[in-house]
Amino acid sequence: MHTTHGSPPPMALFNFTYHPTAPGLSFSVHTGRCVALLGIGDRSQDFASLSLALAGHIPVRAGSLQVSGENVTSQPAGHRKLATIGLHTPLFPHLSVTENCLFPLKARSQLSESAMHHRVSETLALTGLDAVRSVLPGKLTAEQTFRAQLARALILRPEAIVLDHPFTGLDHASVLRQIALLEKLQRAIGLSLLLLTHNRTEALLLGDVIGVMENGHLLQLGNAPTLLQRPASESVAVAFGEANVLTGKVLYTDDDCAELRLPSGETVEAMASHGLEEHDLAAICVPPDKLSVMFPRSATLAKEETEGMVVGTLVSARHLGTVIHIRFRMQDGGELIAHRPPVHTLKDLEPGRLALLAWQTANATAFPMDQKSG
């Protein structure tokens, strides 16, 4: 699966159009890397359609799919040098783990019997399945089932593997172990992956590049810091960065910064997204971990003390282990969530406390309200 420097990527989509109401997808999956597509829309079947289209089970509407530089768009399923793992690719229940892995090799009839068994043994060792090689799928744990599907996918030495919600049914600890296995294979054999998921944590843990998709539309493609710090739309900021959203009116813009007035009268600053203009109504997106919180000693605040800040009242505080999740009510009735390090005791965070909330300009983005979905 290793490729030499300068060779075509294992998998590349060019205006690959599988969705009837969305533009085509264009991106590449490079050797030993993972592109994670994070679905945030309400049409959960969109990824199933994408997976089936990539595998060749349903036709594409336009564009092309290239595998290691070869256009395989018109190739039938099973002849694209791609493998898929997901709910629609179950193991054969009447065949053992070894027999499930032998099945695609026998269908190809390209190796001798001894060569096929050698490859199966090698692949089962690689995926940690030696001990259950003779076991039927119904007797496997959820983790072993995923590893068996992975082994069967690897057996034909695909250029890339499409993972369609592969961790469904696994608990968090199990998911972490399977991701560690995939990362080991990325280093060992240059395994290239396309992950389709609606789970943000999975996308963050496995994706070298992450694409945020909403009902077939690719809203933004980038690494995690870019998506968190420079979201392209309110949808990306909220779904990927879990951002708070405030409404404000733009007082003025200066280069890429904007000053805005909130309904409660406070003025704040944020980075101005493309197209934001003076007098626009804007959605101001601020991630919870970028909010600074100050608890004044006095309940009476001078105007200059609140300049550039938002006045709020503490509603609740919950300790989540590594952070404290604090909910505040603003003067206009809206709410803000802050994630702060656990330096306060919950006793210090009694409901009703007055607070001043602020953020650095670079940590908030203002989007025109008529362009929420990018």
N, C-alpha and C positions, 0 to 999 in steps of 0.2 A: 504493500500500500504506500510505501515511501515513493516520492517523486523527486526528481532532480530540480535544482534551482532553475527557475525560468520556465519550467514546464507548465502546461495549462492546469488550472485548478481541478481537483477531483470532481467538482460539481459546480455548474454555473447556470443561472437562469437569466434569460434575456427576454424581457417583456412577456414572461410566461403567464398567460391569461387563462385561469381556470374558473374564475368567478364571473357570473353574468353581469354584475353591476359594479365591478371594481377594476381599476387599471391593472396591467400586467406587472409581475414581480421581476426585478432585476437585481441580482446579487450573486456572490460567489462564496463557496465553502472551500477554504484552503486546507492543505494537507496538515493533518494532526490538529485541526482546530474545530471549533463548534460554533455554528450560527444558531442562536435560539430565537424562535419567533414566539413572542408572548401575545396571546389573544386576549383582548379586553372587551370585545363586543359581546352581544347577547346571542349571536348565532354560533353555537358551539360546534355545529357540523361543518363549518367552513374548513377547518383543518383536516377533517376526514376527507373532504373533497380534494384538498390540496395533496394529501398523502396518496390518494388513489390516482390522481392525475400524474404525479411524479413516478409512481410505480408502473403506469401504463394501463391501468384498469379502466380509466375513463378518458375520453379524448380531451385535448386542450383546445381552447378557442382561438388562440393566437400565440405567437412567440415560439421560443425554443428552449430545450433542455440539453445542455452539453455535459458529457461525462469525460473528463480527461481530454478535452478538446474535440471529442466526437459528438456530433449532433445525433442524439438518440430519440428525438421527439416522436418519430414515427415507428420506433422499434416496439415490438410487443412486450407485454409484461414478462419478466424473467430474463430478458435479453438486454438489459440496460446497464448492467454492472453496478446496479444499486440494490440495496436491501432495505426492507421496511420492518419495523417492530411496532406493534400496537395491538389494540383490541381486535382488529380485523385480521390479524395474522396469528391465530392461536396455534399451539402445538397440536399435533394429531393425537387424540386421547388414547388410541389403541396401540401407539408405538412408544417404545422406551426413548429415553433421552438420546442414546446412541442411534437408534433407528430414525428418530426425527432428524438428526443431523445427516445421516446417510441418505435420506430420501432425496434431497436436491442434487446430491452428487450422482446418485444412480440415474436420476432423470436426465442428467447431462451426458452420462456414459462417456466421459472423456478420460477417466482414470481407471487403472487396474483395481481389482478388488483389494489387494494389499495396500496400494497407494491411498485408496479411499479410507480404509480403516486407520492408516497412519495419520492421515489428515484429521480425522475425527478425534483420535486420541490426543493429538497435539492441540486441537481447539478446545477440547474439554479440559485439558490441563490449564490452558491459558485462561479459561473462564471459571476455574475452580469447581468443576463438576465431576471430577474423577470418581468420587464416592457414590454418586447417584446415576452413573452412566446406564444402569440397567433398570432404573425406576420409571414407572409410567407417570405421565403428567399429573394425574389425579392424586398422586402421593407426594408431590413436590410442595415445598413451601412457596410463598409468593416470591421471595427473593430467588429461589432456585428456578422458578418458572421464568422470571425475567432473564436469568443467566442462560437458561436453555434456549430461549428465543434468540438471545444475543449470539450464542454459539452457532445456532442454525443459520443466522444471518451472516456470520463471519465465514462459514464453511466454503462459500464460493469465492472468497477473497474480493468482496465488492470494493469499488473505489470510494464509496461513501454509504453511510447508513442513515435513513430517515427514522427518527424516533417520534412516534405519534402518541403523545401522552403515555410514555412507557412505564411510568411509576404509579399508575392507577392501582389503588388497593394496598400500597406499601405505606407503612408509617414513616415518620420523619427519620428515625435512626436507620431504617432500611434504605431509604432513598439516599442518604449520605454514603452508605456503603457501596451502593450501585454506582453512584457518581464517582467515587474513588476508583472503582474498577474501570470505568470508562476513561478516566484520566490516565490510569496506568497503561491502558491500551493505546491511548493517544501517543504517549511517550514511547512505548515499546514498538508499535507497528505503524505509527502514523495514521491512526484511525481518524477519519473525517466524519463529522456528524452534523445533521440538521435536526434540531429539537423543536417539536411543535408542542406547546404547552400553554395552559391558562394559569400556571402557578408561577408567581413572580420569583419566589425563592429558588425554584429549579432553574429558571432562566439565569438568575444571577450566579448561581453556583457553577453552572456548566457552560454558559455562553461566553465565548471570547468576544463575540459581537452579538448584539441583541436587537431584534426588530420588533417594534410594537405595532400590532395589527388590530384593527377594529373593523369587524364585518367585511373582511377581504381587503381592506385598504391598509397598505404599509405606511403608517404615520411617520415613523422615524427609524433609522438604522444607525447604530453606533455602539461604542462601548459604554459600560455602565456609568462612568463619571460624566460622559457627555450627556446621556439621557437624564441624569439626575441634576446636573448643573446648567445645562442648556436645552431644556425640552423644547420641541418644535411646536407644541400645542398644549392647550389646557388638558386635553385628554391624556397626553403622555405624562404631563406633570402630576396629574391626580392618580392615574393608574400605576405608573412606574415609581414616582417619587412620593406617593401618598400625600401630596401637597394639600395644604389648606387653600381654600379659594375665597377671596374677598372681592367685593365689587367696589370699584372706584371710578371717578371721573378724572380724565387726564387734564391737568392744569397746564403742563407744558412738557415738551420733549427736548432733550439736548443730546445730540449724537445717539447713543444707544441707551440712554437713561431717561426715565420719566418720573415726574412728580404727580401724585394723584391725591384726590380728596375722597375720603370714605364717607358714607352716608351719615356717620356720627360726627363728622366735622374734622377728624384728624387728617393730617397730611402725611403721606408716606412716599418712599421712593422704591423703584424697581427697575430692572432691566426692561427696555422696551423691545417687544418682539417686532418682527417685520410687519409693516403696515399700520402700526399704532400711530395715531395722530392726535393733536391737541383737540380737546373737547369730546374725544371718544369715551364711551363707557367701556371699561376694561375689567377683565377677570385677573386678579392678582394672585399668583400661585406661590406659596411659601411652604417648603418642606418642614415638617414638625421638628426635625433635628437642627434646623437653622434658626429657630426662634430663640431669642434671648429673653429671659424672664427676670424681672427685678421686683421685689416686694418692698414698696416704700414704707417707711416707719409711720408716716402720718396718712390719715384718710383724706386729708385736704391737700390738694396738689395745686401748685401755681402753674399757670399756663406754660411758662418756660420749661418747667420740669417734664412736661409731656410732649414737647416738640419732637416730631419724628417718631413718636411712639403711639401705641394703641393701648387704651385703657381697658382693662378687663377685670372680671371677678372670677376667682377660682371656683369651679363647680365640683370637680372631683380629681383625685390623684390615685393612680394604680401602679404598684410596683411590678414591672415586667421582667425583673432579673437584672438585665444590663442597663435598662433605662426606666425612668418613671414617666408614665403616660399621664399628662396633665391636661384637663379640659377647662377652658375659660369661656365665659360669656362676655361678649363685647357690649358696648353701650347701645348699639342698634339691634341687639337681640341675637346677632349671629354668634357662631362659636369658632374657637381656634383650639387646635390640639398642639401641644408642645411635648417633645421628647427630650428630657434632660437627664444627665448622668445622675446616679443615685447618691448625690451629696447631701440631699435633704432627707430627714426622716419624715414619714407620713404624718407624724404629729405636727411637724412644721407646716404641713400643707393642708390645713383645715379649710373646708368649704367656706366661702364668703370673703376670703382675703382679697384685698385689692392688689392688682398687679399691673406692671407696665411691660408691654411686649414690644420687641423691636427686632429688626434684622438688618444685616448689611445689604446694601443695594444689590450687590452681585449675587445674592442668594435668593432673590425673588424675581419673577418674570411676569410682566403684564401683557396680556393678549387682548386684542379687540374682541368684544363679546360676540360679534357676528362671525368669528372665525374659530370657534371653540374646537372644532374637530380637525383643525389643521388645513 
